[in-house]
Amino acid sequence: MTHTADLTRADLARQDGIPVTSLARTVLDLAADKPVRTVGRYIRRADDAKVFDLRAMEELLERSRGHRGRAKVLAALEMYDEAPVFTRSDLERRFYEAIVAAGLPAPAMNYVTEGFEIDAYWAEHRFGVELDVFATHGSRLSFEEDRERDDQLLLAGIETTRVTGARLHREPEAVVESVRRHLARREAVGR
């Protein structure tokens, strides 16, 4: 199978006088068909060999917004993020890990916007996921407040969907696929 792409000078390198793609570009291209864990292993090995350039990778990712491997590289690069992801519960942590493992962009967790805290939020898509368990959202007042909150966010141009802990446990693949489709839809309509 032949692969072609328009490459910038930064995407090119030489190895023993032979023209090759840069390490960053090679990792990005391989990421399109590899799981996040494998992409992370590539980056770790390059880092251990002292040949990984985080700045070059970040610049490439900025230039490659439509690349199929971009989300997986971003997820794999989280090990370089000095601020750990803040989750308030095991449900939030499991949701976050499922999304990242699927190669989707990592959401901001417990993100405050428009005066409301959203459990998982993708700011560039203006889309969020609320993670619910009956024990914390089982009263009539909570039920009413949640609907009012969803309406206020929608009026501000922010769409949210709700995922229960039971559903995430029962069908994590379906939850991830739903989020994938929501993000693609928000991308297609230009948010």
Residue frames as a rotation matrix with the C-alpha (Angstrom) as fourth column:
MET 1
0.581 0.814 0.000 0.00
0.814 -0.581 0.000 0.00
0.000 0.000 -1.000 0.00
THR 2
-0.456 -0.726 0.515 1.37
0.731 -0.635 -0.249 3.38
0.508 0.263 0.820 -1.00
HIS 3
0.403 0.502 -0.766 0.93
0.844 -0.527 0.099 6.34
-0.354 -0.686 -0.636 1.31
THR 4
-0.366 -0.505 0.782 1.24
0.724 -0.682 -0.102 9.91
0.585 0.529 0.615 0.06
ALA 5
0.552 0.495 -0.670 1.02
0.793 -0.561 0.239 13.22
-0.257 -0.664 -0.702 1.89
ASP 6
0.501 -0.389 0.773 2.04
0.170 -0.831 -0.529 16.83
0.849 0.396 -0.351 1.44
LEU 7
0.456 -0.436 -0.776 4.94
0.890 0.217 0.401 17.26
-0.006 -0.873 0.487 3.83
THR 8
0.956 -0.244 0.166 6.54
-0.249 -0.968 0.009 20.43
0.158 -0.050 -0.986 5.14
ARG 9
0.131 -0.987 -0.089 10.29
-0.387 0.032 -0.922 20.77
0.913 0.155 -0.377 5.59
ALA 10
-0.233 -0.184 0.955 9.79
-0.971 -0.017 -0.240 20.10
0.060 -0.983 -0.174 9.33
ASP 11
0.699 0.586 0.411 8.28
-0.602 0.792 -0.105 16.68
-0.387 -0.174 0.906 8.46
LEU 12
0.837 -0.424 -0.347 11.44
-0.064 0.554 -0.830 15.56
0.544 0.717 0.436 6.67
ALA 13
0.577 -0.732 0.362 14.72
-0.555 -0.027 0.831 14.18
-0.599 -0.681 -0.422 7.98
ARG 14
0.383 -0.532 -0.755 17.73
-0.648 0.428 -0.630 12.20
0.658 0.731 -0.181 6.76
GLN 15
0.688 -0.225 0.690 18.98
-0.443 0.623 0.645 8.92
-0.575 -0.749 0.328 8.14
ASP 16
-0.047 -0.824 0.565 22.39
0.311 0.525 0.792 7.82
-0.949 0.213 0.232 6.87
GLY 17
-0.831 -0.332 -0.445 21.88
-0.216 -0.546 0.810 10.18
-0.512 0.769 0.382 3.90
ILE 18
-0.746 0.635 0.199 18.50
0.587 0.486 0.648 8.66
0.315 0.600 -0.735 3.00
PRO 19
-0.715 0.547 0.436 15.47
-0.557 -0.822 0.118 10.98
0.423 -0.158 0.892 3.00
VAL 20
-0.605 0.552 -0.573 12.88
0.688 0.725 -0.028 9.86
0.401 -0.411 -0.819 5.57
THR 21
0.384 0.740 0.552 10.00
0.127 -0.635 0.762 11.39
0.915 -0.223 -0.338 7.47
SER 22
-0.397 -0.488 0.777 10.76
-0.657 -0.441 -0.612 13.01
0.641 -0.754 -0.145 10.81
LEU 23
-0.941 0.031 -0.336 10.22
0.245 0.747 -0.618 11.02
0.231 -0.664 -0.711 13.98
ALA 24
-0.660 0.735 -0.155 7.19
-0.266 -0.422 -0.867 13.13
-0.703 -0.531 0.474 14.87
ARG 25
-0.138 0.619 -0.773 5.60
-0.989 -0.128 0.074 12.59
-0.053 0.775 0.630 11.45
THR 26
-0.619 -0.142 -0.773 6.32
-0.318 0.945 0.081 8.87
0.718 0.295 -0.630 11.55
VAL 27
-0.945 0.297 -0.135 4.64
0.244 0.368 -0.897 8.53
-0.217 -0.881 -0.420 14.96
LEU 28
-0.405 0.834 -0.376 1.63
-0.601 -0.552 -0.577 10.54
-0.689 -0.008 0.725 13.76
ASP 29
-0.194 0.308 -0.931 1.24
-0.921 0.270 0.281 8.43
0.338 0.912 0.231 10.60
LEU 30
-0.790 -0.139 -0.597 1.59
-0.008 0.976 -0.217 5.14
0.613 -0.167 -0.772 12.50
ALA 31
-0.901 0.428 0.073 -0.94
-0.134 -0.114 -0.984 6.32
-0.413 -0.896 0.160 15.11
ALA 32
-0.362 0.812 -0.457 -3.76
-0.929 -0.276 0.246 6.28
0.074 0.514 0.854 12.55
ASP 33
0.293 0.464 -0.836 -3.88
-0.511 0.815 0.273 2.48
0.808 0.348 0.476 12.68
LYS 34
-0.529 -0.547 -0.649 -2.53
0.296 0.598 -0.745 1.72
0.795 -0.586 -0.154 16.16
PRO 35
0.551 0.698 -0.458 -4.08
0.675 -0.049 0.736 1.75
0.491 -0.715 -0.498 19.64
VAL 36
0.766 -0.201 0.611 -3.21
-0.372 -0.914 0.165 4.62
0.525 -0.354 -0.774 21.99
ARG 37
0.824 -0.457 0.334 -1.17
-0.159 0.378 0.912 2.31
-0.543 -0.805 0.239 24.21
THR 38
0.439 -0.671 0.598 1.08
0.865 0.497 -0.077 1.37
-0.245 0.551 0.798 21.26
VAL 39
0.523 -0.217 0.824 1.50
0.347 -0.829 -0.438 5.01
0.779 0.515 -0.358 20.25
GLY 40
0.872 -0.187 0.452 2.51
-0.481 -0.497 0.723 5.78
0.090 -0.848 -0.523 23.83
ARG 41
0.674 -0.646 0.358 5.07
0.353 0.707 0.612 2.98
-0.649 -0.286 0.705 23.65
TYR 42
0.419 -0.510 0.751 6.58
0.829 -0.122 -0.546 4.49
0.370 0.852 0.371 20.47
ILE 43
0.629 -0.129 0.767 6.89
-0.166 -0.986 -0.029 7.87
0.760 -0.109 -0.641 22.16
ARG 44
0.892 -0.286 0.351 8.36
-0.335 0.106 0.936 6.36
-0.305 -0.952 -0.001 25.34
ARG 45
0.566 -0.710 0.420 10.98
0.725 0.671 0.157 4.43
-0.393 0.216 0.894 23.37
ALA 46
0.345 -0.422 0.838 11.98
0.602 -0.586 -0.543 7.54
0.720 0.692 0.052 21.43
ASP 47
0.754 -0.025 0.657 12.13
-0.430 -0.774 0.464 9.53
0.497 -0.632 -0.595 24.67
ASP 48
0.852 -0.455 0.258 14.25
0.040 0.548 0.836 6.83
-0.522 -0.702 0.485 26.35
ALA 49
0.320 -0.741 0.590 16.62
0.939 0.329 -0.096 6.96
-0.123 0.585 0.801 23.35
LYS 50
-0.074 -0.291 -0.954 16.79
0.380 -0.893 0.243 10.77
-0.922 -0.344 0.177 23.78
VAL 51
-0.910 -0.212 0.355 15.51
0.400 -0.237 0.885 11.40
-0.104 0.948 0.300 20.23
PHE 52
0.011 0.990 0.138 11.95
0.982 -0.037 0.188 12.52
0.191 0.134 -0.972 21.03
ASP 53
-0.961 -0.256 0.104 11.25
0.248 -0.965 -0.088 16.23
0.123 -0.059 0.991 20.58
LEU 54
-0.305 0.904 -0.300 8.00
0.811 0.082 -0.579 17.21
-0.499 -0.420 -0.758 22.31
ARG 55
-0.184 0.212 -0.960 7.99
-0.195 -0.965 -0.176 20.69
-0.963 0.155 0.219 20.76
ALA 56
-0.864 -0.158 -0.477 8.31
-0.492 0.071 0.868 19.23
-0.103 0.985 -0.139 17.23
MET 57
-0.780 0.625 -0.032 5.43
0.617 0.776 0.135 16.85
0.109 0.085 -0.990 17.96
GLU 58
-0.139 0.749 -0.647 3.23
0.586 -0.465 -0.664 19.65
-0.799 -0.471 -0.374 19.31
GLU 59
-0.420 -0.068 -0.905 3.97
-0.518 -0.801 0.301 21.82
-0.745 0.595 0.301 16.25
LEU 60
-0.976 0.066 -0.208 3.11
-0.134 0.570 0.811 18.92
0.172 0.819 -0.547 13.93
LEU 61
-0.538 0.824 -0.176 -0.15
0.820 0.465 -0.332 18.25
-0.192 -0.323 -0.927 15.77
GLU 62
-0.158 0.446 -0.881 -1.08
0.087 -0.882 -0.462 21.92
-0.984 -0.150 0.100 15.40
ARG 63
-0.570 -0.146 -0.808 -0.51
-0.731 -0.360 0.580 21.67
-0.376 0.921 0.098 11.61
SER 64
-0.896 0.098 -0.433 -2.31
-0.168 0.829 0.534 18.32
0.411 0.551 -0.726 11.29
ARG 65
-0.603 0.686 0.407 -5.78
-0.705 -0.221 -0.673 18.93
-0.372 -0.693 0.617 12.70
GLY 66
0.382 0.853 -0.355 -7.54
-0.922 0.329 -0.202 16.57
-0.056 0.405 0.913 10.27
HIS 67
-0.432 -0.661 -0.613 -5.08
-0.686 0.682 -0.253 13.66
0.585 0.311 -0.749 10.55
ARG 68
0.499 0.716 -0.489 -6.59
-0.289 0.669 0.685 10.34
0.817 -0.200 0.541 11.67
GLY 69
0.084 -0.539 -0.838 -3.77
0.695 0.634 -0.338 9.69
0.714 -0.555 0.428 14.14
ARG 70
-0.358 -0.309 0.881 -3.92
-0.158 -0.910 -0.383 13.08
0.920 -0.276 0.277 15.86
ALA 71
0.505 0.640 0.579 -6.30
-0.678 -0.122 0.725 12.18
0.535 -0.759 0.372 18.70
LYS 72
0.880 -0.202 -0.429 -4.30
0.348 0.890 0.295 9.08
0.322 -0.409 0.854 19.59
VAL 73
-0.167 -0.979 0.117 -1.02
0.624 -0.197 -0.756 11.00
0.764 -0.053 0.644 19.71
LEU 74
-0.166 0.177 0.970 -2.65
-0.513 -0.856 0.069 13.67
0.842 -0.486 0.233 21.88
ALA 75
0.845 0.519 0.124 -3.92
-0.394 0.451 0.801 10.97
0.360 -0.726 0.586 24.25
ALA 76
0.598 -0.693 -0.403 -0.49
0.684 0.703 -0.194 9.30
0.418 -0.160 0.894 24.36
LEU 77
-0.274 -0.760 0.589 1.17
0.319 -0.650 -0.690 12.64
0.907 -0.001 0.421 25.09
GLU 78
0.661 0.608 0.439 -0.83
-0.204 -0.418 0.885 13.12
0.722 -0.675 -0.152 28.26
MET 79
0.620 -0.504 -0.601 2.07
0.772 0.526 0.356 11.53
0.136 -0.685 0.716 30.14
TYR 80
-0.468 -0.834 0.292 3.92
0.779 -0.545 -0.310 14.81
0.417 0.082 0.905 29.49
ASP 81
0.199 0.628 0.752 1.15
0.008 -0.769 0.640 16.93
0.980 -0.121 -0.158 30.96
GLU 82
-0.788 -0.615 0.018 2.28
0.018 -0.052 -0.998 18.14
0.615 -0.787 0.052 34.35
ALA 83
-0.532 0.682 0.503 -1.27
-0.835 -0.320 -0.448 18.63
-0.144 -0.658 0.739 35.62
PRO 84
-0.969 0.197 0.152 -2.97
0.206 0.977 0.047 15.31
-0.139 0.076 -0.987 36.24
VAL 85
-0.479 0.872 0.099 -6.58
-0.079 -0.156 0.985 14.91
0.874 0.463 0.144 35.12
PHE 86
-0.893 0.227 0.388 -8.91
-0.427 -0.161 -0.890 15.77
-0.139 -0.960 0.241 37.99
THR 87
-0.322 0.839 -0.439 -11.80
-0.068 0.442 0.895 13.39
0.944 0.318 -0.085 38.45
ARG 88
-0.312 0.302 0.901 -14.19
-0.913 -0.357 -0.196 13.31
0.262 -0.884 0.387 41.38
SER 89
0.399 0.568 0.720 -15.27
-0.707 0.690 -0.153 9.69
-0.584 -0.448 0.677 41.12
ASP 90
-0.472 -0.484 0.737 -14.47
0.010 0.833 0.553 6.25
-0.882 0.268 -0.388 39.82
LEU 91
0.430 0.716 0.550 -17.21
0.648 0.180 -0.740 6.77
-0.629 0.675 -0.386 37.20
GLU 92
0.870 -0.156 -0.467 -15.51
-0.354 -0.858 -0.374 9.90
-0.342 0.490 -0.801 35.88
ARG 93
-0.131 -0.989 0.067 -12.13
-0.701 0.141 0.699 8.15
-0.701 0.044 -0.712 35.80
ARG 94
-0.298 0.072 0.952 -13.56
0.381 0.923 0.050 5.12
-0.875 0.378 -0.303 33.94
PHE 95
0.780 0.612 0.133 -15.32
0.402 -0.325 -0.856 7.37
-0.480 0.721 -0.500 31.42
TYR 96
0.612 -0.618 -0.493 -12.15
-0.669 -0.738 0.094 9.42
-0.422 0.272 -0.865 30.82
GLU 97
-0.383 -0.813 0.440 -10.01
-0.446 0.579 0.682 6.29
-0.809 0.065 -0.584 30.36
ALA 98
0.063 0.485 0.872 -12.53
0.594 0.684 -0.423 4.74
-0.802 0.545 -0.245 27.94
ILE 99
0.931 0.301 -0.208 -12.60
0.056 -0.679 -0.732 7.89
-0.361 0.669 -0.649 25.80
VAL 100
0.316 -0.899 -0.302 -8.80
-0.847 -0.411 0.337 8.25
-0.428 0.149 -0.892 25.70
ALA 101
-0.376 -0.460 0.804 -8.25
-0.138 0.886 0.443 4.52
-0.916 0.055 -0.397 25.04
ALA 102
0.406 0.619 0.672 -10.58
0.627 0.346 -0.698 4.79
-0.665 0.704 -0.247 22.04
GLY 103
-0.501 -0.719 0.482 -8.37
0.851 -0.307 0.426 7.50
-0.158 0.624 0.766 20.55
LEU 104
0.489 0.708 0.510 -10.89
0.725 -0.655 0.214 10.31
0.486 0.265 -0.833 20.98
PRO 105
-0.249 -0.561 0.790 -9.76
-0.048 -0.807 -0.588 13.74
0.967 -0.184 0.174 22.10
ALA 106
-0.556 -0.017 -0.831 -9.43
0.786 0.314 -0.533 13.89
0.270 -0.949 -0.161 25.88
PRO 107
0.416 0.750 0.514 -12.13
0.427 -0.660 0.618 15.97
0.803 -0.037 -0.595 27.53
ALA 108
-0.660 -0.418 0.624 -11.54
-0.361 -0.552 -0.752 18.51
0.658 -0.722 0.214 30.26
MET 109
-0.230 0.567 -0.791 -12.99
0.695 0.665 0.275 17.01
0.681 -0.486 -0.547 33.42
ASN 110
0.194 0.442 -0.876 -15.13
0.944 -0.327 0.044 19.01
-0.267 -0.835 -0.481 35.86
TYR 111
-0.756 -0.474 0.451 -14.92
0.632 -0.708 0.315 22.04
0.170 0.523 0.835 33.59
VAL 112
-0.083 0.721 -0.688 -16.79
0.619 -0.504 -0.602 25.21
-0.781 -0.476 -0.405 34.54
THR 113
-0.947 -0.094 0.308 -18.46
0.304 -0.574 0.761 27.18
0.105 0.814 0.572 31.75
GLU 114
-0.386 0.838 0.387 -21.50
-0.100 -0.455 0.885 29.45
0.917 0.303 0.260 31.65
GLY 115
-0.230 0.245 0.942 -21.69
-0.925 -0.357 -0.132 29.15
0.304 -0.901 0.309 35.44
PHE 116
0.824 0.518 0.229 -22.09
-0.559 0.808 0.185 25.36
-0.089 -0.281 0.956 35.41
GLU 117
-0.325 -0.897 0.300 -19.63
-0.788 0.432 0.440 22.54
-0.524 -0.093 -0.847 36.03
ILE 118
0.660 0.461 -0.592 -19.72
-0.730 0.580 -0.362 19.87
0.177 0.672 0.720 33.32
ASP 119
0.732 -0.344 0.589 -18.33
-0.143 0.767 0.625 16.41
-0.667 -0.541 0.512 34.14
ALA 120
-0.234 -0.779 0.581 -16.55
0.642 0.325 0.695 15.96
-0.730 0.536 0.424 30.76
TYR 121
0.708 0.512 -0.487 -16.26
0.100 -0.754 -0.649 18.83
-0.699 0.410 -0.585 28.30
TRP 122
-0.188 -0.677 0.712 -14.76
0.941 0.084 0.328 19.40
-0.282 0.731 0.621 24.85
ALA 123
-0.036 0.166 -0.986 -14.46
0.215 -0.962 -0.169 23.20
-0.976 -0.218 -0.001 24.62
GLU 124
-0.811 -0.334 -0.481 -13.61
-0.340 -0.400 0.851 23.31
-0.476 0.854 0.210 20.91
HIS 125
-0.814 0.581 -0.016 -16.78
0.364 0.531 0.765 21.32
0.453 0.617 -0.643 20.16
ARG 126
-0.642 0.577 0.506 -18.93
-0.744 -0.627 -0.230 23.06
0.184 -0.524 0.831 22.81
PHE 127
0.308 0.661 -0.684 -20.08
-0.393 0.743 0.541 19.61
0.866 0.102 0.489 23.84
GLY 128
-0.533 -0.482 0.695 -20.21
-0.822 0.100 -0.561 17.92
0.201 -0.871 -0.449 27.23
VAL 129
-0.108 0.450 -0.886 -21.16
0.079 0.893 0.444 14.70
0.991 -0.022 -0.132 28.94
GLU 130
-0.054 0.190 0.980 -22.84
-0.966 -0.258 -0.004 14.53
0.252 -0.947 0.197 32.32
LEU 131
-0.576 -0.226 -0.786 -22.16
-0.079 0.972 -0.221 11.29
0.814 -0.065 -0.578 34.20
ASP 132
-0.045 0.724 0.689 -25.06
-0.911 -0.312 0.269 10.26
0.410 -0.615 0.673 36.41
VAL 133
-0.821 0.041 -0.569 -25.74
0.235 0.933 -0.272 7.66
0.520 -0.357 -0.776 39.04
PHE 134
0.113 0.993 0.035 -29.19
0.329 -0.071 0.942 7.35
0.938 -0.095 -0.335 40.57
ALA 135
0.160 -0.067 -0.985 -27.86
0.979 0.142 0.149 7.67
0.130 -0.988 0.089 44.12
THR 136
-0.628 -0.467 -0.623 -26.70
0.576 -0.817 0.032 11.27
-0.523 -0.339 0.782 43.53
HIS 137
-0.927 0.328 -0.182 -29.40
-0.370 -0.715 0.593 12.34
0.065 0.617 0.784 41.05
GLY 138
-0.765 0.591 -0.254 -32.42
0.511 0.798 0.319 10.45
0.391 0.114 -0.913 42.38
SER 139
-0.479 0.634 -0.607 -34.49
0.521 -0.351 -0.778 13.22
-0.707 -0.689 -0.162 43.93
ARG 140
0.445 0.731 0.517 -37.24
0.883 -0.261 -0.391 15.18
-0.150 0.631 -0.761 42.18
LEU 141
0.800 -0.185 -0.571 -35.38
-0.074 -0.974 0.213 18.46
-0.596 -0.128 -0.793 42.89
SER 142
-0.259 -0.964 0.060 -32.16
-0.152 0.102 0.983 17.12
-0.954 0.246 -0.173 41.37
PHE 143
-0.254 0.275 0.927 -34.09
0.854 0.514 0.082 15.82
-0.454 0.813 -0.365 38.36
GLU 144
0.776 0.623 0.091 -35.68
0.606 -0.699 -0.381 19.25
-0.174 0.351 -0.920 37.78
GLU 145
0.563 -0.632 -0.533 -32.40
-0.280 -0.753 0.596 21.15
-0.778 -0.186 -0.601 38.31
ASP 146
-0.402 -0.735 0.546 -30.59
0.278 0.470 0.838 18.92
-0.872 0.489 0.016 35.82
ARG 147
0.079 0.508 0.858 -33.19
0.983 0.103 -0.151 19.64
-0.165 0.855 -0.491 33.10
GLU 148
0.935 0.239 -0.264 -33.06
0.230 -0.971 -0.063 23.38
-0.272 -0.001 -0.962 33.77
ARG 149
0.194 -0.960 -0.200 -29.27
-0.230 -0.243 0.942 23.29
-0.954 -0.137 -0.268 33.65
ASP 150
-0.367 -0.279 0.887 -29.28
0.694 0.553 0.462 21.38
-0.620 0.785 -0.009 30.33
ASP 151
0.558 0.670 0.490 -31.64
0.830 -0.434 -0.352 24.01
-0.023 0.603 -0.798 28.90
GLN 152
0.837 -0.284 -0.469 -29.44
-0.117 -0.928 0.353 26.91
-0.535 -0.240 -0.810 30.06
LEU 153
-0.214 -0.959 0.185 -26.36
-0.004 0.191 0.982 25.31
-0.977 0.209 -0.045 28.53
LEU 154
-0.158 0.232 0.960 -28.19
0.924 0.378 0.060 24.65
-0.349 0.896 -0.274 25.26
LEU 155
0.871 0.492 0.007 -29.26
0.474 -0.835 -0.281 28.30
-0.132 0.248 -0.960 25.12
ALA 156
0.510 -0.778 -0.367 -25.55
-0.430 -0.600 0.674 29.18
-0.745 -0.186 -0.641 25.48
GLY 157
0.545 -0.252 -0.800 -24.74
-0.801 0.127 -0.586 26.93
0.249 0.959 -0.133 22.49
ILE 158
-0.627 -0.751 0.208 -23.39
-0.776 0.579 -0.249 24.05
0.067 -0.317 -0.946 24.55
GLU 159
0.392 0.728 -0.563 -24.87
-0.625 0.659 0.417 20.62
0.675 0.189 0.713 23.95
THR 160
-0.553 -0.510 0.658 -24.72
-0.821 0.468 -0.327 17.97
-0.141 -0.721 -0.678 26.63
THR 161
0.188 0.589 -0.786 -25.73
-0.417 0.772 0.479 14.37
0.889 0.238 0.391 26.84
ARG 162
0.218 -0.032 0.975 -26.13
-0.969 0.111 0.220 12.16
-0.116 -0.993 -0.007 29.87
VAL 163
-0.065 -0.311 -0.948 -24.46
-0.318 0.907 -0.276 8.81
0.946 0.284 -0.158 30.50
THR 164
0.776 0.357 0.520 -25.36
-0.603 0.180 0.777 6.68
0.184 -0.917 0.355 33.50
GLY 165
-0.217 -0.861 0.460 -22.81
-0.937 0.316 0.150 4.71
-0.275 -0.398 -0.875 35.45
ALA 166
0.156 0.358 0.921 -24.82
-0.154 0.930 -0.335 1.56
-0.976 -0.089 0.200 34.75
ARG 167
0.974 0.226 -0.035 -24.71
-0.058 0.099 -0.993 2.15
-0.221 0.969 0.110 30.99
LEU 168
0.364 -0.913 -0.185 -20.96
-0.897 -0.291 -0.333 2.84
0.250 0.288 -0.925 31.00
HIS 169
-0.322 -0.458 0.829 -20.43
-0.715 0.691 0.104 -0.41
-0.621 -0.559 -0.550 32.90
ARG 170
0.302 0.612 0.731 -22.83
0.019 0.763 -0.647 -2.41
-0.953 0.209 0.218 30.72
GLU 171
0.632 0.016 0.775 -21.90
0.753 0.223 -0.619 -1.09
-0.183 0.975 0.129 27.27
PRO 172
0.179 -0.633 -0.753 -18.73
0.210 -0.723 0.658 1.04
-0.961 -0.276 0.003 27.27
GLU 173
-0.719 -0.465 0.517 -18.20
0.569 0.034 0.822 0.59
-0.400 0.885 0.240 23.53
ALA 174
0.057 0.835 0.547 -21.66
0.944 -0.223 0.242 2.00
0.324 0.503 -0.801 22.77
VAL 175
0.710 0.140 -0.690 -20.99
0.485 -0.807 0.336 4.99
-0.510 -0.573 -0.641 25.04
VAL 176
-0.292 -0.907 -0.305 -17.68
0.217 -0.373 0.902 5.70
-0.931 0.197 0.306 23.32
GLU 177
-0.641 0.096 0.762 -19.29
0.767 0.114 0.631 5.36
-0.027 0.989 -0.147 19.87
SER 178
0.498 0.867 0.024 -22.05
0.863 -0.498 0.083 7.77
0.084 -0.021 -0.996 20.89
VAL 179
0.479 -0.412 -0.775 -19.49
0.204 -0.807 0.555 10.34
-0.854 -0.424 -0.302 22.05
ARG 180
-0.611 -0.728 0.311 -17.51
0.434 0.021 0.901 9.83
-0.662 0.685 0.303 18.83
ARG 181
-0.275 0.601 0.751 -20.64
0.932 -0.026 0.362 10.52
0.237 0.799 -0.553 16.76
HIS 182
0.732 0.524 -0.435 -21.57
0.637 -0.753 0.164 13.59
-0.242 -0.398 -0.885 18.83
LEU 183
0.070 -0.795 -0.603 -18.08
0.150 -0.589 0.794 15.06
-0.986 -0.146 0.078 18.42
ALA 184
-0.736 -0.319 0.597 -18.10
0.592 0.124 0.796 14.37
-0.328 0.940 0.097 14.66
ARG 185
0.170 0.897 0.407 -21.55
0.961 -0.243 0.134 15.94
0.219 0.369 -0.903 14.34
ARG 186
0.716 0.054 -0.696 -20.48
0.388 -0.860 0.332 19.04
-0.580 -0.508 -0.637 16.27
GLU 187
-0.376 -0.918 -0.127 -17.35
0.242 -0.230 0.943 19.24
-0.894 0.324 0.309 14.10
ALA 188
-0.566 0.189 0.802 -19.41
0.823 0.193 0.535 18.98
-0.054 0.963 -0.265 10.89
VAL 189
0.498 0.829 0.254 -21.83
0.823 -0.544 0.161 21.75
0.272 0.129 -0.954 11.86
GLY 190
-0.205 -0.701 0.683 -18.96
0.357 -0.704 -0.614 24.00
0.911 0.118 0.395 12.89
ARG 191
-0.655 0.020 -0.755 -20.09
0.755 0.012 -0.655 23.95
-0.004 -1.000 -0.023 16.51
